[in-house]
Amino acid sequence: FLKLVFLVLSAYMANAELRIGGGDQKWDVRQWYAQVDGVMGGKSSGYLEFEQSNSIMLFYGNINLDGGGFSSVRKQTFQRTDLTPFAGIVVELEAEDLAAAQRSKNSSPLGLHLQFRDNSRYGFSAAFAVPLSMEPGVETSVFLPLENFDRGDRNGFPCRNCALDATWVRGVDIYVLFQEGDFRVRIKSITAVDKDISFESPSVSFESVDDVNSLIDDTIYSSSYLYDYGYTELCISKYWSMISTLMEATSNVSDDLKGVMCAGLLHSTTQDTKELVAWSLRYTIDAVFADLNGENRTKTFSWLPAGESALTYADKCVGTTSLSSNPDSFVSTSNFTMPYDDLSPIPTGSMSELSVNPPSSGIW
């Protein structure tokens, strides 16, 4: 598998690409600026700095849900760019230090929106989460297929029947949305590439089962709030990233738990709505939490194995930094079968234990 990863990465480096920001050309500091929810009376903050001779964009601040809830960095409108020759976007960034995350108010992976603006009134976003790692400064990457830029909105007002005009991209933004507390992210580059690619999540170790429980609890709390607030894509990205972190854990996550997670990831690729993907991942996490703590599962599904049955999938998947509907992007062997699904309906509804009122209008 490592040889395969090397070959894929080599092919990625050799293929045609278009630099959107950072990289060898470094960041054009005159083109980027921060904007926060103060335009709607919010209290969030956002700051933009450039480090190491403008080779790293540092975006940091605090999200306050009182009256707002977002912070962003944006690039000034640029010359029309055609992205149709490309398969997607690679965001090269630094992973978040797990130990630092555990000391913070919320240790769940930070979810971000990368948004493109075209010649319409709308922006179109794809969601991803900052991977976790064992130490600060670990470089990693996330791949976002071009078709994932399908959430259209204008100032938070959703667009139900519109799509990104990839022939006419003229702006790019990065958002942190409705995840309360401090945030900090370092981005090295944003690049359009002409081939799909998958990046393995950094390996981590947990000092105790309690640390695993804390990560699961924090991720459920944050992600379910986002789901109920209407940001399903961010919820999915955070769940996927957290599961991938556990898949790559070297301690306190057993093989049978990794088998449960692999089966859950595989099942999520068969779902045809974002809501069902989110709930497939949530029920997978709930099963892992119950098994980890020796408790009975609150819900059982044919596609979520347990015990010895879960070991069948234990070595079949690897954790990846971004979600995918294609099992080939995270399955480590050709010798696997999809988990049995008796097609019983997946219960959906409100995901958070909090009272969440989704916005009926824009976010600012």
C-alpha positions as CSV (number, residue, x, y, z in Angstrom):
1,F,0.0,0.0,0.0
2,L,2.8,2.4,0.8
3,K,4.2,1.8,-2.7
4,L,0.8,2.6,-4.1
5,V,0.7,5.9,-2.1
6,F,4.2,6.8,-3.4
7,L,3.1,6.2,-7.0
8,V,-0.1,8.2,-6.6
9,L,1.8,11.1,-5.0
10,S,4.4,11.0,-7.7
11,A,1.8,11.1,-10.4
12,Y,0.1,14.0,-8.6
13,M,3.3,16.1,-8.6
14,A,3.9,15.4,-12.3
15,N,0.3,16.3,-13.5
16,A,-0.8,19.7,-14.7
17,E,-1.8,22.1,-12.0
18,L,-2.9,25.6,-11.5
19,R,-1.8,27.5,-8.4
20,I,-4.6,29.6,-6.9
21,G,-2.7,30.8,-3.8
22,G,0.6,30.2,-2.1
23,G,3.0,27.5,-3.1
24,D,6.2,28.2,-5.0
25,Q,4.8,31.6,-6.0
26,K,4.0,32.4,-2.3
27,W,1.0,34.3,-1.1
28,D,0.2,37.6,-2.6
29,V,-0.4,39.5,0.6
30,R,-2.0,42.4,-1.1
31,Q,-4.8,40.3,-2.5
32,W,-6.0,38.7,0.7
33,Y,-8.0,40.2,3.6
34,A,-10.1,39.1,6.6
35,Q,-13.8,39.7,7.1
36,V,-15.8,38.7,10.1
37,D,-19.4,38.7,11.3
38,G,-19.2,42.3,12.6
39,V,-21.0,43.3,9.4
40,M,-24.2,41.7,11.0
41,G,-23.5,42.8,14.6
42,G,-21.5,39.6,15.5
43,K,-18.7,39.3,17.9
44,S,-16.3,36.9,16.2
45,S,-12.8,37.8,15.3
46,G,-10.5,36.9,12.5
47,Y,-6.8,37.8,11.7
48,L,-4.6,37.2,8.8
49,E,-0.8,37.0,8.8
50,F,1.8,35.6,6.5
51,E,4.8,33.7,7.8
52,Q,8.1,32.3,6.5
53,S,8.6,35.0,3.8
54,N,4.9,34.8,2.7
55,S,5.0,31.0,2.2
56,I,2.3,30.3,4.9
57,M,-1.0,31.9,5.4
58,L,-2.0,32.0,9.1
59,F,-5.7,32.6,9.7
60,Y,-6.7,32.7,13.3
61,G,-9.4,34.2,15.6
62,N,-12.4,33.3,17.7
63,I,-16.0,32.3,16.8
64,N,-18.7,33.8,19.0
65,L,-22.2,32.5,18.4
66,D,-23.8,35.6,20.0
67,G,-25.2,37.5,17.0
68,G,-23.0,35.9,14.3
69,G,-20.7,33.0,14.1
70,F,-18.3,33.2,11.2
71,S,-14.9,34.5,10.2
72,S,-13.3,34.4,6.8
73,V,-10.4,35.3,4.6
74,R,-11.0,36.4,1.0
75,K,-9.0,37.0,-2.1
76,Q,-9.7,40.1,-4.1
77,T,-11.7,39.5,-7.3
78,F,-9.2,38.2,-9.9
79,Q,-9.2,37.6,-13.6
80,R,-11.6,35.0,-14.9
81,T,-10.2,31.5,-14.4
82,D,-11.5,28.3,-16.1
83,L,-11.4,25.3,-13.7
84,T,-13.1,22.8,-16.0
85,P,-9.9,21.1,-17.1
86,F,-9.2,20.2,-13.4
87,A,-10.5,17.3,-11.3
88,G,-10.4,19.2,-8.0
89,I,-8.5,21.3,-5.5
90,V,-5.6,20.3,-3.2
91,V,-5.3,22.4,-0.1
92,E,-1.8,22.0,1.5
93,L,-1.8,22.9,5.2
94,E,-0.5,22.1,8.6
95,A,-2.3,19.5,10.6
96,E,-3.6,20.5,14.1
97,D,-1.7,19.3,17.0
98,L,-3.9,16.8,18.8
99,A,-2.4,17.6,22.3
100,A,-3.1,21.3,21.8
101,A,-6.6,20.5,20.6
102,Q,-7.3,18.4,23.7
103,R,-6.3,21.3,25.8
104,S,-8.7,23.6,24.0
105,K,-12.4,24.1,24.6
106,N,-13.2,21.9,21.6
107,S,-10.8,19.2,20.4
108,S,-12.8,18.2,17.4
109,P,-11.3,18.8,13.9
110,L,-11.8,22.3,12.7
111,G,-14.2,22.4,9.7
112,L,-13.7,24.9,6.9
113,H,-15.5,26.0,3.8
114,L,-13.4,26.7,0.7
115,Q,-15.6,28.9,-1.5
116,F,-15.4,29.9,-5.2
117,R,-17.2,32.9,-6.6
118,D,-18.2,32.9,-10.2
119,N,-20.0,35.5,-12.4
120,S,-23.3,35.0,-10.5
121,R,-24.4,36.5,-7.2
122,Y,-23.6,33.3,-5.4
123,G,-20.6,31.6,-3.9
124,F,-20.1,27.8,-4.0
125,S,-18.4,25.9,-1.2
126,A,-16.9,22.6,-0.5
127,A,-16.3,21.5,3.1
128,F,-13.2,19.9,4.7
129,A,-11.7,19.5,8.1
130,V,-8.1,20.2,9.3
131,P,-6.5,16.8,10.1
132,L,-5.2,16.1,13.5
133,S,-1.6,15.0,14.1
134,M,0.8,14.1,17.0
135,E,2.8,17.3,17.0
136,P,2.6,20.8,15.5
137,G,3.9,21.6,12.1
138,V,3.0,18.3,10.4
139,E,2.3,19.0,6.7
140,T,-0.6,17.3,5.1
141,S,-3.1,17.9,2.2
142,V,-6.8,17.6,1.5
143,F,-8.3,16.9,-1.9
144,L,-11.7,18.5,-2.8
145,P,-13.3,17.2,-6.0
146,L,-14.7,20.0,-8.2
147,E,-18.2,18.5,-8.0
148,N,-18.1,19.0,-4.2
149,F,-18.4,22.8,-4.7
150,D,-22.1,22.4,-4.7
151,R,-23.3,24.4,-1.8
152,G,-24.5,27.7,-3.3
153,D,-25.4,30.7,-1.2
154,R,-25.2,34.5,-1.1
155,N,-24.6,36.1,2.3
156,G,-25.9,32.9,3.8
157,F,-29.1,32.8,1.7
158,P,-29.0,29.3,0.1
159,C,-29.5,28.8,-3.6
160,R,-31.4,25.6,-4.4
161,N,-31.3,25.5,-8.2
162,C,-27.9,26.9,-9.1
163,A,-24.4,25.5,-9.8
164,L,-20.9,26.8,-10.0
165,D,-19.9,28.1,-13.4
166,A,-16.4,26.5,-13.3
167,T,-15.6,28.3,-16.6
168,W,-15.8,31.7,-14.8
169,V,-14.2,31.5,-11.4
170,R,-13.2,35.0,-10.2
171,G,-12.9,34.8,-6.4
172,V,-12.0,32.4,-3.5
173,D,-12.8,32.6,0.2
174,I,-12.1,30.5,3.3
175,Y,-14.7,30.3,6.1
176,V,-14.8,29.1,9.7
177,L,-18.5,28.8,10.5
178,F,-20.5,28.3,13.7
179,Q,-17.8,26.4,15.7
180,E,-17.5,28.2,18.9
181,G,-14.1,29.1,20.4
182,D,-10.6,29.9,19.2
183,F,-9.3,28.6,15.9
184,R,-5.9,28.7,14.1
185,V,-5.1,27.3,10.7
186,R,-1.9,27.5,8.6
187,I,-2.3,27.0,4.8
188,K,0.6,26.6,2.5
189,S,-1.2,26.5,-0.9
190,I,-4.4,26.0,-2.8
191,T,-3.9,24.3,-6.1
192,A,-6.2,23.0,-8.9
193,V,-5.1,19.5,-10.1
194,D,-6.2,17.4,-13.0
195,K,-6.4,14.0,-11.2
196,D,-8.2,12.7,-8.2
197,I,-5.9,12.0,-5.3
198,S,-6.3,10.7,-1.7
199,F,-4.1,11.6,1.2
200,E,-3.6,9.4,4.2
201,S,-4.4,11.0,7.6
202,P,-1.4,11.5,9.9
203,S,-0.9,8.8,12.6
204,V,-1.7,9.7,16.2
205,S,-1.5,8.0,19.6
206,F,-3.9,8.4,22.5
207,E,-2.6,8.2,26.1
208,S,-5.9,6.8,27.3
209,V,-9.4,5.7,26.4
210,D,-10.6,8.9,28.0
211,D,-8.8,10.9,25.4
212,V,-10.5,9.0,22.7
213,N,-13.9,9.5,24.4
214,S,-13.2,13.3,24.6
215,L,-12.4,13.6,20.9
216,I,-15.6,11.7,20.1
217,D,-17.7,13.7,22.5
218,D,-16.3,17.0,21.2
219,T,-16.8,16.1,17.6
220,I,-20.4,14.9,18.1
221,Y,-21.2,18.1,20.0
222,S,-19.8,20.4,17.3
223,S,-20.8,18.4,14.2
224,S,-24.4,17.8,15.3
225,Y,-24.9,21.5,16.0
226,L,-23.7,22.2,12.5
227,Y,-26.0,19.6,11.0
228,D,-29.1,21.0,12.8
229,Y,-28.0,24.5,11.8
230,G,-28.1,23.5,8.1
231,Y,-24.4,22.9,7.5
232,T,-24.6,19.2,6.6
233,E,-21.4,19.3,4.6
234,L,-19.3,20.6,7.5
235,C,-20.8,18.0,9.8
236,I,-19.9,15.2,7.3
237,S,-16.3,16.5,6.9
238,K,-15.7,16.7,10.7
239,Y,-17.1,13.2,11.3
240,W,-15.1,11.7,8.4
241,S,-11.9,13.5,9.6
242,M,-12.4,12.3,13.2
243,I,-13.1,8.7,12.1
244,S,-9.9,8.8,9.9
245,T,-7.9,10.0,12.9
246,L,-9.1,7.0,14.9
247,M,-8.4,4.7,12.0
248,E,-4.8,5.8,12.0
249,A,-4.4,5.7,15.8
250,T,-1.5,3.6,17.1
251,S,-2.9,3.1,20.7
252,N,-6.2,2.7,22.5
253,V,-8.2,2.1,19.4
254,S,-8.6,-1.7,18.8
255,D,-8.7,-3.5,15.5
256,D,-12.4,-4.4,15.9
257,L,-13.2,-0.7,16.4
258,K,-11.3,0.1,13.2
259,G,-13.3,-2.6,11.5
260,V,-16.5,-1.0,12.6
261,M,-15.3,2.3,11.2
262,C,-14.2,0.8,7.9
263,A,-17.6,-0.8,7.5
264,G,-19.3,2.5,8.3
265,L,-17.2,4.5,5.8
266,L,-17.9,1.9,3.1
267,H,-21.7,2.1,3.8
268,S,-21.6,5.9,3.6
269,T,-20.5,5.7,0.0
270,T,-23.8,3.9,-0.9
271,Q,-26.0,6.7,0.4
272,D,-27.6,9.1,-2.1
273,T,-28.2,12.2,0.0
274,K,-25.9,14.2,2.2
275,E,-28.3,13.7,5.2
276,L,-28.0,9.9,4.9
277,V,-24.2,10.2,4.6
278,A,-24.1,12.3,7.8
279,W,-26.3,9.9,9.7
280,S,-24.4,6.8,8.5
281,L,-21.2,8.3,9.9
282,R,-23.0,9.4,13.1
283,Y,-24.3,5.9,13.8
284,T,-20.9,4.5,13.1
285,I,-19.4,6.9,15.7
286,D,-22.1,6.0,18.2
287,A,-21.4,2.3,17.7
288,V,-17.6,2.9,18.2
289,F,-18.3,4.9,21.4
290,A,-20.5,2.2,22.8
291,D,-18.1,-0.6,21.9
292,L,-15.1,1.3,23.3
293,N,-16.8,1.7,26.6
294,G,-18.3,-1.7,26.9
295,E,-21.9,-0.5,26.5
296,N,-24.8,-1.8,24.5
297,R,-25.4,0.0,21.2
298,T,-28.5,2.2,21.1
299,K,-29.2,1.2,17.5
300,T,-28.0,-1.7,15.4
301,F,-27.7,-2.0,11.7
302,S,-26.8,-4.9,9.4
303,W,-24.0,-2.9,7.9
304,L,-22.3,-2.2,11.2
305,P,-20.6,-5.4,12.4
306,A,-19.4,-6.0,15.9
307,G,-16.7,-8.1,17.6
308,E,-15.2,-10.9,15.5
309,S,-17.3,-9.8,12.5
310,A,-15.8,-6.4,12.6
311,L,-12.3,-7.8,12.4
312,T,-13.1,-8.8,8.8
313,Y,-12.8,-5.1,8.0
314,A,-10.0,-4.1,10.4
315,D,-7.2,-4.0,7.8
316,K,-9.3,-3.1,4.8
317,C,-9.4,0.8,5.1
318,V,-7.0,3.6,5.8
319,G,-7.9,7.0,7.3
320,T,-7.9,9.8,4.6
321,T,-8.0,13.5,5.1
322,S,-11.1,14.1,3.0
323,L,-14.4,12.3,2.5
324,S,-15.0,10.3,-0.7
325,S,-17.9,8.5,-2.3
326,N,-15.4,6.2,-4.0
327,P,-14.2,3.3,-1.8
328,D,-11.0,3.0,-3.9
329,S,-9.8,6.2,-2.4
330,F,-9.6,4.7,1.2
331,V,-9.6,0.9,0.8
332,S,-6.2,-0.6,1.1
333,T,-6.8,-3.8,-0.7
334,S,-8.7,-5.2,-3.6
335,N,-9.9,-8.1,-1.5
336,F,-12.9,-6.7,0.2
337,T,-16.7,-6.8,0.1
338,M,-19.2,-4.1,1.0
339,P,-20.9,-4.7,4.3
340,Y,-24.3,-6.4,4.1
341,D,-27.2,-4.0,4.0
342,D,-30.7,-5.3,4.6
343,L,-31.9,-1.9,3.4
344,S,-33.6,-1.0,6.7
345,P,-34.3,2.8,6.8
346,I,-31.7,4.9,8.5
347,P,-33.5,7.1,11.1
348,T,-32.8,10.8,10.6
349,G,-34.0,14.0,12.3
350,S,-32.5,16.4,14.7
351,M,-28.9,15.4,15.6
352,S,-28.0,17.7,18.4
353,E,-29.2,17.6,22.0
354,L,-29.2,21.4,22.0
355,S,-32.0,23.5,20.9
356,V,-30.8,24.8,17.5
357,N,-32.8,27.2,15.3
358,P,-31.5,27.1,11.8
359,P,-31.3,30.5,10.2
360,S,-34.3,31.5,8.2
361,S,-32.3,34.2,6.4
362,G,-28.7,34.9,5.7
363,I,-25.8,34.7,8.1
364,W,-25.2,38.4,7.7
